[in-house]
Amino acid sequence: MNPPNQDAHKFVQSHIMHNGRQLQYIRSCFAAIAGSAAGILGLTNLSGFLFYALSWSVLSLLLITRTSGGKAYFVNGYKDIAFNGLFGGLLSYVLFHTLLYGLVHLYQ
């Protein structure tokens, strides 16, 4: 029989779920803001997707530095912080990019 994990009592599932929802909200809002900025700036094709990749990387680094240290028991792991919601954020990014690009640059 395996001995119980010594850190198992430090994980509180309700806190981890709450923090996961908060991180998803931050990612969604950030993707909408980045898509709006890219649409207003007129970034299209590869430059638009590179802008998304750069903004997602910056956001992931900020979230990882913010959740590092003694708070590691309240998140699932750094891979979840960096890559969870990547494609959902891309859909929000494209939606807001298309909206703002159409409003700003369509009739120029």
Biopython code that builds the backbone (N, CA, C, O; Angstrom):
import numpy as np
from Bio.PDB.StructureBuilder import StructureBuilder

atoms = [
    (1, "MET", "N", (0.839, -1.179, 0.000)),
    (1, "MET", "CA", (0.000, 0.000, 0.000)),
    (1, "MET", "C", (0.885, 1.244, 0.000)),
    (1, "MET", "O", (1.881, 1.312, 0.721)),
    (2, "ASN", "N", (0.510, 2.219, -0.813)),
    (2, "ASN", "CA", (1.285, 3.441, -0.921)),
    (2, "ASN", "C", (0.974, 4.367, 0.250)),
    (2, "ASN", "O", (-0.178, 4.475, 0.670)),
    (3, "PRO", "N", (1.999, 5.034, 0.777)),
    (3, "PRO", "CA", (1.739, 6.007, 1.844)),
    (3, "PRO", "C", (1.025, 7.224, 1.274)),
    (3, "PRO", "O", (1.233, 7.561, 0.109)),
    (4, "PRO", "N", (0.200, 7.884, 2.051)),
    (4, "PRO", "CA", (-0.511, 9.069, 1.550)),
    (4, "PRO", "C", (0.471, 10.201, 1.279)),
    (4, "PRO", "O", (1.513, 10.318, 1.925)),
    (5, "ASN", "N", (0.113, 11.018, 0.319)),
    (5, "ASN", "CA", (0.926, 12.162, -0.025)),
    (5, "ASN", "C", (0.889, 13.166, 1.134)),
    (5, "ASN", "O", (-0.180, 13.477, 1.659)),
    (6, "GLN", "N", (2.046, 13.661, 1.518)),
    (6, "GLN", "CA", (2.126, 14.569, 2.662)),
    (6, "GLN", "C", (1.511, 15.942, 2.353)),
    (6, "GLN", "O", (1.086, 16.658, 3.260)),
    (7, "ASP", "N", (1.471, 16.297, 1.068)),
    (7, "ASP", "CA", (0.920, 17.594, 0.693)),
    (7, "ASP", "C", (-0.555, 17.528, 0.311)),
    (7, "ASP", "O", (-1.131, 18.539, -0.090)),
    (8, "ALA", "N", (-1.166, 16.370, 0.428)),
    (8, "ALA", "CA", (-2.551, 16.208, -0.020)),
    (8, "ALA", "C", (-3.521, 17.064, 0.782)),
    (8, "ALA", "O", (-4.515, 17.541, 0.234)),
    (9, "HIS", "N", (-3.259, 17.265, 2.038)),
    (9, "HIS", "CA", (-4.180, 18.050, 2.851)),
    (9, "HIS", "C", (-4.065, 19.549, 2.579)),
    (9, "HIS", "O", (-4.929, 20.311, 3.013)),
    (10, "LYS", "N", (-3.035, 19.987, 1.882)),
    (10, "LYS", "CA", (-2.860, 21.401, 1.598)),
    (10, "LYS", "C", (-3.673, 21.866, 0.383)),
    (10, "LYS", "O", (-3.870, 23.067, 0.195)),
    (11, "PHE", "N", (-4.140, 20.936, -0.431)),
    (11, "PHE", "CA", (-4.943, 21.290, -1.597)),
    (11, "PHE", "C", (-6.411, 21.364, -1.191)),
    (11, "PHE", "O", (-6.960, 20.408, -0.644)),
    (12, "VAL", "N", (-7.027, 22.475, -1.455)),
    (12, "VAL", "CA", (-8.451, 22.654, -1.195)),
    (12, "VAL", "C", (-9.124, 22.789, -2.558)),
    (12, "VAL", "O", (-8.938, 23.784, -3.259)),
    (13, "GLN", "N", (-9.904, 21.780, -2.923)),
    (13, "GLN", "CA", (-10.458, 21.710, -4.267)),
    (13, "GLN", "C", (-11.351, 22.899, -4.599)),
    (13, "GLN", "O", (-11.357, 23.360, -5.740)),
    (14, "SER", "N", (-12.093, 23.395, -3.644)),
    (14, "SER", "CA", (-12.958, 24.543, -3.935)),
    (14, "SER", "C", (-12.131, 25.790, -4.239)),
    (14, "SER", "O", (-12.530, 26.606, -5.070)),
    (15, "HIS", "N", (-10.993, 25.947, -3.583)),
    (15, "HIS", "CA", (-10.125, 27.095, -3.856)),
    (15, "HIS", "C", (-9.468, 26.958, -5.223)),
    (15, "HIS", "O", (-9.321, 27.946, -5.944)),
    (16, "ILE", "N", (-9.075, 25.752, -5.582)),
    (16, "ILE", "CA", (-8.462, 25.524, -6.886)),
    (16, "ILE", "C", (-9.472, 25.789, -7.995)),
    (16, "ILE", "O", (-9.123, 26.383, -9.015)),
    (17, "MET", "N", (-10.710, 25.362, -7.815)),
    (17, "MET", "CA", (-11.743, 25.605, -8.820)),
    (17, "MET", "C", (-12.044, 27.096, -8.948)),
    (17, "MET", "O", (-12.208, 27.604, -10.058)),
    (18, "HIS", "N", (-12.115, 27.796, -7.821)),
    (18, "HIS", "CA", (-12.366, 29.238, -7.850)),
    (18, "HIS", "C", (-11.237, 29.967, -8.571)),
    (18, "HIS", "O", (-11.491, 30.851, -9.388)),
    (19, "ASN", "N", (-10.003, 29.602, -8.275)),
    (19, "ASN", "CA", (-8.869, 30.242, -8.923)),
    (19, "ASN", "C", (-8.829, 29.923, -10.416)),
    (19, "ASN", "O", (-8.439, 30.770, -11.219)),
    (20, "GLY", "N", (-9.229, 28.708, -10.794)),
    (20, "GLY", "CA", (-9.306, 28.355, -12.205)),
    (20, "GLY", "C", (-10.330, 29.203, -12.945)),
    (20, "GLY", "O", (-10.092, 29.630, -14.074)),
    (21, "ARG", "N", (-11.473, 29.445, -12.305)),
    (21, "ARG", "CA", (-12.491, 30.310, -12.925)),
    (21, "ARG", "C", (-11.987, 31.739, -13.058)),
    (21, "ARG", "O", (-12.243, 32.398, -14.066)),
    (22, "GLN", "N", (-11.276, 32.221, -12.050)),
    (22, "GLN", "CA", (-10.740, 33.577, -12.113)),
    (22, "GLN", "C", (-9.690, 33.711, -13.211)),
    (22, "GLN", "O", (-9.658, 34.713, -13.925)),
    (23, "LEU", "N", (-8.838, 32.708, -13.346)),
    (23, "LEU", "CA", (-7.836, 32.736, -14.404)),
    (23, "LEU", "C", (-8.498, 32.698, -15.780)),
    (23, "LEU", "O", (-8.039, 33.374, -16.700)),
    (24, "GLN", "N", (-9.557, 31.928, -15.932)),
    (24, "GLN", "CA", (-10.265, 31.871, -17.210)),
    (24, "GLN", "C", (-10.913, 33.213, -17.530)),
    (24, "GLN", "O", (-10.920, 33.631, -18.688)),
    (25, "TYR", "N", (-11.450, 33.886, -16.537)),
    (25, "TYR", "CA", (-12.029, 35.214, -16.740)),
    (25, "TYR", "C", (-10.948, 36.205, -17.178)),
    (25, "TYR", "O", (-11.171, 37.006, -18.086)),
    (26, "ILE", "N", (-9.790, 36.151, -16.539)),
    (26, "ILE", "CA", (-8.682, 37.041, -16.909)),
    (26, "ILE", "C", (-8.255, 36.778, -18.343)),
    (26, "ILE", "O", (-8.038, 37.716, -19.111)),
    (27, "ARG", "N", (-8.132, 35.503, -18.707)),
    (27, "ARG", "CA", (-7.717, 35.150, -20.071)),
    (27, "ARG", "C", (-8.734, 35.618, -21.107)),
    (27, "ARG", "O", (-8.350, 36.131, -22.159)),
    (28, "SER", "N", (-10.010, 35.451, -20.829)),
    (28, "SER", "CA", (-11.055, 35.865, -21.777)),
    (28, "SER", "C", (-11.043, 37.375, -21.982)),
    (28, "SER", "O", (-11.101, 37.859, -23.112)),
    (29, "CYS", "N", (-10.969, 38.101, -20.894)),
    (29, "CYS", "CA", (-10.934, 39.564, -20.998)),
    (29, "CYS", "C", (-9.678, 40.036, -21.713)),
    (29, "CYS", "O", (-9.728, 40.955, -22.531)),
    (30, "PHE", "N", (-8.556, 39.406, -21.403)),
    (30, "PHE", "CA", (-7.307, 39.807, -22.041)),
    (30, "PHE", "C", (-7.328, 39.499, -23.535)),
    (30, "PHE", "O", (-6.819, 40.289, -24.331)),
    (31, "ALA", "N", (-7.904, 38.369, -23.927)),
    (31, "ALA", "CA", (-8.001, 38.037, -25.347)),
    (31, "ALA", "C", (-8.894, 39.042, -26.070)),
    (31, "ALA", "O", (-8.597, 39.425, -27.202)),
    (32, "ALA", "N", (-9.977, 39.472, -25.439)),
    (32, "ALA", "CA", (-10.853, 40.471, -26.043)),
    (32, "ALA", "C", (-10.131, 41.809, -26.185)),
    (32, "ALA", "O", (-10.271, 42.481, -27.206)),
    (33, "ILE", "N", (-9.370, 42.194, -25.180)),
    (33, "ILE", "CA", (-8.636, 43.455, -25.239)),
    (33, "ILE", "C", (-7.539, 43.385, -26.289)),
    (33, "ILE", "O", (-7.346, 44.337, -27.045)),
    (34, "ALA", "N", (-6.815, 42.267, -26.348)),
    (34, "ALA", "CA", (-5.760, 42.118, -27.354)),
    (34, "ALA", "C", (-6.349, 42.095, -28.758)),
    (34, "ALA", "O", (-5.779, 42.689, -29.673)),
    (35, "GLY", "N", (-7.477, 41.422, -28.944)),
    (35, "GLY", "CA", (-8.125, 41.405, -30.252)),
    (35, "GLY", "C", (-8.613, 42.782, -30.667)),
    (35, "GLY", "O", (-8.519, 43.157, -31.836)),
    (36, "SER", "N", (-9.131, 43.529, -29.712)),
    (36, "SER", "CA", (-9.566, 44.894, -30.008)),
    (36, "SER", "C", (-8.381, 45.762, -30.401)),
    (36, "SER", "O", (-8.469, 46.541, -31.350)),
    (37, "ALA", "N", (-7.274, 45.633, -29.677)),
    (37, "ALA", "CA", (-6.079, 46.412, -29.995)),
    (37, "ALA", "C", (-5.541, 46.043, -31.376)),
    (37, "ALA", "O", (-5.158, 46.923, -32.147)),
    (38, "ALA", "N", (-5.511, 44.753, -31.691)),
    (38, "ALA", "CA", (-5.018, 44.327, -32.998)),
    (38, "ALA", "C", (-5.940, 44.802, -34.112)),
    (38, "ALA", "O", (-5.469, 45.178, -35.185)),
    (39, "GLY", "N", (-7.242, 44.789, -33.874)),
    (39, "GLY", "CA", (-8.184, 45.277, -34.874)),
    (39, "GLY", "C", (-8.042, 46.764, -35.121)),
    (39, "GLY", "O", (-8.084, 47.215, -36.265)),
    (40, "ILE", "N", (-7.873, 47.527, -34.054)),
    (40, "ILE", "CA", (-7.701, 48.973, -34.201)),
    (40, "ILE", "C", (-6.381, 49.287, -34.888)),
    (40, "ILE", "O", (-6.312, 50.196, -35.715)),
    (41, "LEU", "N", (-5.329, 48.538, -34.548)),
    (41, "LEU", "CA", (-4.028, 48.762, -35.180)),
    (41, "LEU", "C", (-3.988, 48.265, -36.622)),
    (41, "LEU", "O", (-3.082, 48.628, -37.372)),
    (42, "GLY", "N", (-4.940, 47.453, -37.014)),
    (42, "GLY", "CA", (-5.002, 46.959, -38.381)),
    (42, "GLY", "C", (-4.068, 45.796, -38.651)),
    (42, "GLY", "O", (-3.641, 45.600, -39.789)),
    (43, "LEU", "N", (-3.744, 45.023, -37.629)),
    (43, "LEU", "CA", (-2.867, 43.874, -37.804)),
    (43, "LEU", "C", (-3.652, 42.737, -38.432)),
    (43, "LEU", "O", (-4.654, 42.293, -37.870)),
    (44, "THR", "N", (-3.216, 42.263, -39.577)),
    (44, "THR", "CA", (-3.911, 41.184, -40.263)),
    (44, "THR", "C", (-2.921, 40.066, -40.581)),
    (44, "THR", "O", (-1.707, 40.243, -40.485)),
    (45, "ASN", "N", (-3.461, 38.924, -40.956)),
    (45, "ASN", "CA", (-2.699, 37.747, -41.366)),
    (45, "ASN", "C", (-1.718, 37.303, -40.285)),
    (45, "ASN", "O", (-2.098, 37.130, -39.127)),
    (46, "LEU", "N", (-0.478, 37.122, -40.662)),
    (46, "LEU", "CA", (0.529, 36.585, -39.748)),
    (46, "LEU", "C", (0.837, 37.557, -38.614)),
    (46, "LEU", "O", (1.067, 37.132, -37.482)),
    (47, "SER", "N", (0.844, 38.848, -38.902)),
    (47, "SER", "CA", (1.156, 39.821, -37.849)),
    (47, "SER", "C", (0.085, 39.813, -36.759)),
    (47, "SER", "O", (0.394, 40.031, -35.587)),
    (48, "GLY", "N", (-1.161, 39.566, -37.131)),
    (48, "GLY", "CA", (-2.223, 39.482, -36.131)),
    (48, "GLY", "C", (-2.066, 38.272, -35.232)),
    (48, "GLY", "O", (-2.258, 38.372, -34.020)),
    (49, "PHE", "N", (-1.716, 37.119, -35.811)),
    (49, "PHE", "CA", (-1.527, 35.926, -34.996)),
    (49, "PHE", "C", (-0.243, 36.001, -34.173)),
    (49, "PHE", "O", (-0.184, 35.461, -33.068)),
    (50, "LEU", "N", (0.775, 36.659, -34.698)),
    (50, "LEU", "CA", (1.987, 36.865, -33.901)),
    (50, "LEU", "C", (1.712, 37.793, -32.723)),
    (50, "LEU", "O", (2.268, 37.616, -31.639)),
    (51, "PHE", "N", (0.851, 38.781, -32.946)),
    (51, "PHE", "CA", (0.461, 39.666, -31.851)),
    (51, "PHE", "C", (-0.292, 38.885, -30.771)),
    (51, "PHE", "O", (-0.099, 39.116, -29.578)),
    (52, "TYR", "N", (-1.151, 37.957, -31.205)),
    (52, "TYR", "CA", (-1.864, 37.117, -30.239)),
    (52, "TYR", "C", (-0.888, 36.234, -29.464)),
    (52, "TYR", "O", (-0.996, 36.109, -28.244)),
    (53, "ALA", "N", (0.057, 35.625, -30.166)),
    (53, "ALA", "CA", (1.039, 34.765, -29.502)),
    (53, "ALA", "C", (1.887, 35.566, -28.521)),
    (53, "ALA", "O", (2.174, 35.094, -27.421)),
    (54, "LEU", "N", (2.285, 36.757, -28.905)),
    (54, "LEU", "CA", (3.082, 37.604, -28.018)),
    (54, "LEU", "C", (2.265, 38.034, -26.804)),
    (54, "LEU", "O", (2.758, 37.992, -25.676)),
    (55, "SER", "N", (1.028, 38.444, -27.027)),
    (55, "SER", "CA", (0.204, 38.890, -25.900)),
    (55, "SER", "C", (-0.131, 37.725, -24.970)),
    (55, "SER", "O", (-0.169, 37.901, -23.752)),
    (56, "TRP", "N", (-0.378, 36.525, -25.534)),
    (56, "TRP", "CA", (-0.654, 35.363, -24.696)),
    (56, "TRP", "C", (0.578, 34.978, -23.876)),
    (56, "TRP", "O", (0.458, 34.588, -22.715)),
    (57, "SER", "N", (1.757, 35.088, -24.480)),
    (57, "SER", "CA", (2.994, 34.776, -23.762)),
    (57, "SER", "C", (3.224, 35.756, -22.619)),
    (57, "SER", "O", (3.612, 35.355, -21.522)),
    (58, "VAL", "N", (2.988, 37.023, -22.871)),
    (58, "VAL", "CA", (3.151, 38.031, -21.817)),
    (58, "VAL", "C", (2.164, 37.781, -20.684)),
    (58, "VAL", "O", (2.529, 37.851, -19.510)),
    (59, "LEU", "N", (0.916, 37.492, -21.036)),
    (59, "LEU", "CA", (-0.083, 37.200, -20.014)),
    (59, "LEU", "C", (0.296, 35.954, -19.209)),
    (59, "LEU", "O", (0.168, 35.944, -17.985)),
    (60, "SER", "N", (0.759, 34.913, -19.887)),
    (60, "SER", "CA", (1.150, 33.686, -19.186)),
    (60, "SER", "C", (2.312, 33.939, -18.238)),
    (60, "SER", "O", (2.319, 33.435, -17.115)),
    (61, "LEU", "N", (3.291, 34.713, -18.680)),
    (61, "LEU", "CA", (4.416, 35.036, -17.795)),
    (61, "LEU", "C", (3.965, 35.842, -16.585)),
    (61, "LEU", "O", (4.430, 35.607, -15.470)),
    (62, "LEU", "N", (3.063, 36.790, -16.802)),
    (62, "LEU", "CA", (2.542, 37.565, -15.674)),
    (62, "LEU", "C", (1.777, 36.682, -14.691)),
    (62, "LEU", "O", (1.922, 36.825, -13.477)),
    (63, "LEU", "N", (0.971, 35.778, -15.217)),
    (63, "LEU", "CA", (0.208, 34.896, -14.328)),
    (63, "LEU", "C", (1.119, 33.922, -13.590)),
    (63, "LEU", "O", (0.894, 33.637, -12.414)),
    (64, "ILE", "N", (2.134, 33.415, -14.260)),
    (64, "ILE", "CA", (3.058, 32.489, -13.599)),
    (64, "ILE", "C", (3.843, 33.193, -12.510)),
    (64, "ILE", "O", (4.019, 32.638, -11.425)),
    (65, "THR", "N", (4.321, 34.407, -12.773)),
    (65, "THR", "CA", (5.057, 35.123, -11.730)),
    (65, "THR", "C", (4.131, 35.514, -10.584)),
    (65, "THR", "O", (4.552, 35.560, -9.428)),
    (66, "ARG", "N", (2.883, 35.791, -10.902)),
    (66, "ARG", "CA", (1.930, 36.173, -9.853)),
    (66, "ARG", "C", (1.542, 34.980, -8.970)),
    (66, "ARG", "O", (1.284, 35.148, -7.778)),
    (67, "THR", "N", (1.502, 33.785, -9.550)),
    (67, "THR", "CA", (1.076, 32.618, -8.783)),
    (67, "THR", "C", (2.248, 31.805, -8.252)),
    (67, "THR", "O", (2.031, 30.757, -7.644)),
    (68, "SER", "N", (3.475, 32.252, -8.460)),
    (68, "SER", "CA", (4.618, 31.491, -7.946)),
    (68, "SER", "C", (4.809, 31.778, -6.464)),
    (68, "SER", "O", (4.192, 32.684, -5.904)),
    (69, "GLY", "N", (5.654, 31.008, -5.859)),
    (69, "GLY", "CA", (5.923, 31.178, -4.440)),
    (69, "GLY", "C", (5.055, 30.274, -3.594)),
    (69, "GLY", "O", (4.822, 29.122, -3.958)),
    (70, "GLY", "N", (4.576, 30.774, -2.477)),
    (70, "GLY", "CA", (3.778, 29.990, -1.544)),
    (70, "GLY", "C", (2.366, 29.717, -2.009)),
    (70, "GLY", "O", (1.635, 28.975, -1.353)),
    (71, "LYS", "N", (1.965, 30.298, -3.124)),
    (71, "LYS", "CA", (0.603, 30.125, -3.608)),
    (71, "LYS", "C", (0.468, 28.918, -4.525)),
    (71, "LYS", "O", (-0.582, 28.741, -5.143)),
    (72, "ALA", "N", (1.486, 28.093, -4.630)),
    (72, "ALA", "CA", (1.481, 26.973, -5.574)),
    (72, "ALA", "C", (0.417, 25.941, -5.235)),
    (72, "ALA", "O", (0.046, 25.144, -6.096)),
    (73, "TYR", "N", (-0.076, 25.933, -4.023)),
    (73, "TYR", "CA", (-1.100, 24.959, -3.643)),
    (73, "TYR", "C", (-2.494, 25.355, -4.112)),
    (73, "TYR", "O", (-3.434, 24.571, -3.981)),
    (74, "PHE", "N", (-2.638, 26.541, -4.648)),
    (74, "PHE", "CA", (-3.955, 27.019, -5.044)),
    (74, "PHE", "C", (-4.170, 27.014, -6.548)),
    (74, "PHE", "O", (-5.198, 27.497, -7.023)),
    (75, "VAL", "N", (-3.220, 26.476, -7.309)),
    (75, "VAL", "CA", (-3.359, 26.321, -8.756)),
    (75, "VAL", "C", (-2.983, 24.894, -9.121)),
    (75, "VAL", "O", (-2.273, 24.226, -8.370)),
    (76, "ASN", "N", (-3.457, 24.422, -10.277)),
    (76, "ASN", "CA", (-3.190, 23.049, -10.685)),
    (76, "ASN", "C", (-1.764, 22.832, -11.137)),
    (76, "ASN", "O", (-1.223, 21.749, -10.916)),
    (77, "GLY", "N", (-1.151, 23.779, -11.741)),
    (77, "GLY", "CA", (0.209, 23.654, -12.228)),
    (77, "GLY", "C", (0.503, 24.735, -13.245)),
    (77, "GLY", "O", (-0.398, 25.419, -13.731)),
    (78, "TYR", "N", (1.765, 24.877, -13.555)),
    (78, "TYR", "CA", (2.147, 25.960, -14.440)),
    (78, "TYR", "C", (1.791, 25.681, -15.892)),
    (78, "TYR", "O", (1.608, 26.622, -16.666)),
    (79, "LYS", "N", (1.687, 24.422, -16.281)),
    (79, "LYS", "CA", (1.240, 24.123, -17.641)),
    (79, "LYS", "C", (-0.215, 24.539, -17.827)),
    (79, "LYS", "O", (-0.588, 25.037, -18.889)),
    (80, "ASP", "N", (-1.026, 24.340, -16.811)),
    (80, "ASP", "CA", (-2.419, 24.779, -16.899)),
    (80, "ASP", "C", (-2.518, 26.294, -16.976)),
    (80, "ASP", "O", (-3.376, 26.829, -17.678)),
    (81, "ILE", "N", (-1.649, 26.981, -16.262)),
    (81, "ILE", "CA", (-1.682, 28.443, -16.293)),
    (81, "ILE", "C", (-1.271, 28.950, -17.665)),
    (81, "ILE", "O", (-1.866, 29.895, -18.184)),
    (82, "ALA", "N", (-0.262, 28.332, -18.253)),
    (82, "ALA", "CA", (0.267, 28.831, -19.521)),
    (82, "ALA", "C", (-0.572, 28.427, -20.726)),
    (82, "ALA", "O", (-0.713, 29.217, -21.659)),
    (83, "PHE", "N", (-1.139, 27.211, -20.734)),
    (83, "PHE", "CA", (-1.759, 26.715, -21.957)),
    (83, "PHE", "C", (-3.256, 26.477, -21.874)),
    (83, "PHE", "O", (-3.890, 26.268, -22.908)),
    (84, "ASN", "N", (-3.843, 26.500, -20.695)),
    (84, "ASN", "CA", (-5.271, 26.259, -20.573)),
    (84, "ASN", "C", (-6.046, 27.442, -21.161)),
    (84, "ASN", "O", (-5.795, 28.592, -20.802)),
    (85, "GLY", "N", (-6.966, 27.161, -22.045)),
    (85, "GLY", "CA", (-7.777, 28.207, -22.647)),
    (85, "GLY", "C", (-7.136, 28.902, -23.820)),
    (85, "GLY", "O", (-7.592, 29.970, -24.231)),
    (86, "LEU", "N", (-6.087, 28.319, -24.371)),
    (86, "LEU", "CA", (-5.368, 28.954, -25.478)),
    (86, "LEU", "C", (-6.260, 29.110, -26.707)),
    (86, "LEU", "O", (-6.288, 30.182, -27.312)),
    (87, "PHE", "N", (-6.985, 28.064, -27.084)),
    (87, "PHE", "CA", (-7.816, 28.137, -28.284)),
    (87, "PHE", "C", (-9.137, 28.854, -28.029)),
    (87, "PHE", "O", (-9.677, 29.479, -28.941)),
    (88, "GLY", "N", (-9.661, 28.778, -26.827)),
    (88, "GLY", "CA", (-10.841, 29.569, -26.483)),
    (88, "GLY", "C", (-10.533, 31.050, -26.519)),
    (88, "GLY", "O", (-11.355, 31.853, -26.959)),
    (89, "GLY", "N", (-9.346, 31.413, -26.055)),
    (89, "GLY", "CA", (-8.912, 32.800, -26.138)),
    (89, "GLY", "C", (-8.703, 33.247, -27.569)),
    (89, "GLY", "O", (-8.942, 34.405, -27.913)),
    (90, "LEU", "N", (-8.251, 32.314, -28.403)),
    (90, "LEU", "CA", (-8.060, 32.646, -29.811)),
    (90, "LEU", "C", (-9.386, 32.975, -30.479)),
    (90, "LEU", "O", (-9.451, 33.872, -31.319)),
    (91, "LEU", "N", (-10.439, 32.261, -30.115)),
    (91, "LEU", "CA", (-11.757, 32.558, -30.681)),
    (91, "LEU", "C", (-12.252, 33.942, -30.249)),
    (91, "LEU", "O", (-12.806, 34.684, -31.060)),
    (92, "SER", "N", (-12.056, 34.285, -28.988)),
    (92, "SER", "CA", (-12.430, 35.624, -28.519)),
    (92, "SER", "C", (-11.590, 36.693, -29.202)),
    (92, "SER", "O", (-12.089, 37.758, -29.566)),
    (93, "TYR", "N", (-10.316, 36.393, -29.369)),
    (93, "TYR", "CA", (-9.410, 37.327, -30.045)),
    (93, "TYR", "C", (-9.880, 37.599, -31.475)),
    (93, "TYR", "O", (-9.955, 38.754, -31.894)),
    (94, "VAL", "N", (-10.192, 36.548, -32.216)),
    (94, "VAL", "CA", (-10.625, 36.709, -33.604)),
    (94, "VAL", "C", (-11.956, 37.451, -33.670)),
    (94, "VAL", "O", (-12.155, 38.283, -34.555)),
    (95, "LEU", "N", (-12.865, 37.162, -32.748)),
    (95, "LEU", "CA", (-14.157, 37.843, -32.729)),
    (95, "LEU", "C", (-13.991, 39.348, -32.545)),
    (95, "LEU", "O", (-14.553, 40.133, -33.310)),
    (96, "PHE", "N", (-13.227, 39.751, -31.541)),
    (96, "PHE", "CA", (-13.060, 41.179, -31.287)),
    (96, "PHE", "C", (-12.170, 41.837, -32.330)),
    (96, "PHE", "O", (-12.364, 43.008, -32.654)),
    (97, "HIS", "N", (-11.204, 41.109, -32.856)),
    (97, "HIS", "CA", (-10.374, 41.653, -33.934)),
    (97, "HIS", "C", (-11.230, 41.951, -35.157)),
    (97, "HIS", "O", (-11.109, 43.021, -35.753)),
    (98, "THR", "N", (-12.081, 41.024, -35.531)),
    (98, "THR", "CA", (-12.937, 41.210, -36.692)),
    (98, "THR", "C", (-13.900, 42.377, -36.488)),
    (98, "THR", "O", (-14.106, 43.182, -37.396)),
    (99, "LEU", "N", (-14.485, 42.465, -35.306)),
    (99, "LEU", "CA", (-15.424, 43.541, -35.011)),
    (99, "LEU", "C", (-14.753, 44.908, -35.105)),
    (99, "LEU", "O", (-15.240, 45.795, -35.807)),
    (100, "LEU", "N", (-13.640, 45.078, -34.402)),
    (100, "LEU", "CA", (-12.992, 46.385, -34.378)),
    (100, "LEU", "C", (-12.304, 46.711, -35.689)),
    (100, "LEU", "O", (-12.273, 47.873, -36.093)),
    (101, "TYR", "N", (-11.752, 45.713, -36.362)),
    (101, "TYR", "CA", (-11.146, 45.962, -37.670)),
    (101, "TYR", "C", (-12.217, 46.425, -38.667)),
    (101, "TYR", "O", (-11.988, 47.340, -39.458)),
    (102, "GLY", "N", (-13.376, 45.784, -38.613)),
    (102, "GLY", "CA", (-14.466, 46.191, -39.493)),
    (102, "GLY", "C", (-14.987, 47.579, -39.185)),
    (102, "GLY", "O", (-15.316, 48.329, -40.104)),
    (103, "LEU", "N", (-15.067, 47.932, -37.936)),
    (103, "LEU", "CA", (-15.559, 49.259, -37.576)),
    (103, "LEU", "C", (-14.574, 50.366, -37.926)),
    (103, "LEU", "O", (-14.978, 51.457, -38.331)),
    (104, "VAL", "N", (-13.289, 50.088, -37.770)),
    (104, "VAL", "CA", (-12.294, 51.143, -37.946)),
    (104, "VAL", "C", (-11.783, 51.219, -39.386)),
    (104, "VAL", "O", (-11.671, 52.312, -39.942)),
    (105, "HIS", "N", (-11.476, 50.078, -39.989)),
    (105, "HIS", "CA", (-10.744, 50.089, -41.257)),
    (105, "HIS", "C", (-11.577, 49.724, -42.472)),
    (105, "HIS", "O", (-11.059, 49.766, -43.588)),
    (106, "LEU", "N", (-12.819, 49.375, -42.310)),
    (106, "LEU", "CA", (-13.591, 48.889, -43.446)),
    (106, "LEU", "C", (-13.895, 49.984, -44.468)),
    (106, "LEU", "O", (-13.837, 49.735, -45.672)),
    (107, "TYR", "N", (-14.210, 51.161, -44.014)),
    (107, "TYR", "CA", (-14.653, 52.208, -44.930)),
    (107, "TYR", "C", (-13.578, 53.275, -45.137)),
    (107, "TYR", "O", (-13.902, 54.443, -45.351)),
    (108, "GLN", "N", (-12.325, 52.891, -45.078)),
    (108, "GLN", "CA", (-11.263, 53.875, -45.326)),
    (108, "GLN", "C", (-10.838, 53.828, -46.764)),
    (108, "GLN", "O", (-9.954, 54.582, -47.171)),
]
sb = StructureBuilder()
sb.init_structure("model")
sb.init_model(0)
sb.init_chain("A")
sb.init_seg("    ")
for serial, (resi, resn, name, xyz) in enumerate(atoms, 1):
    if name == "N":
        sb.init_residue(resn, " ", resi, " ")
    sb.init_atom(name, np.array(xyz, "f"), 0.0, 1.0, " ", f" {name:<3s}", serial, name[0])
structure = sb.get_structure()
